[in-house]
């Protein structure tokens, strides 16, 4: 069994995953910023029932 290869592959996969998570978090941050500016009144109109 090629443990050396699988270990380096695992490290490579880890960095790939970490980059993906970083990218997603950055995108989510800007997405939440946009939502806070644009989506909040719409959200309250749709989900807030004063009765």
N, C-alpha and C positions, 0 to 999 in steps of 0.2 A: 504494500500500500504506500502510495506516495504522500507521506505526511507533510513533507516539506512543501510540495505543490499545494496541497489543500490548505495548509496554514497560510501561505502567501495569498492564496485565492480568498480565504476568509478575511484577511486584512484588507484586501482590495475591495471586497464586497462591503466591508464595514465602512470604508471611506466613501464608497458610492452611496450607501444608505445615508451616511451623515450629510453628504452634500445635498441629497434629495430632501432630507428633513429640513436642513437650513433654508433651502430654496422655498419649500412649502411654508415654513414659518414666516419668511420674509413676505411672501405673497399674501399670506393670511393677514399679516399686519397691515399691509396697504389695503387689503380687502375690507378689514374691519374699520379702518379709517374712512373709507368710502361709504361703508354702511352707516357709520355714525353720522356722517354728513347728509347722506341721501336717503337711507332706508329707514331711519328711526321714526319719522312721522308716519310713514306708510305702515310700518309695523304696528304702531299704536292704533291707527285707524282700523286695521284689519283685526286686531286682537283685543282691543280694549272696548268692552261693552259696559257702559255706565249703569245699566239697569241692575 
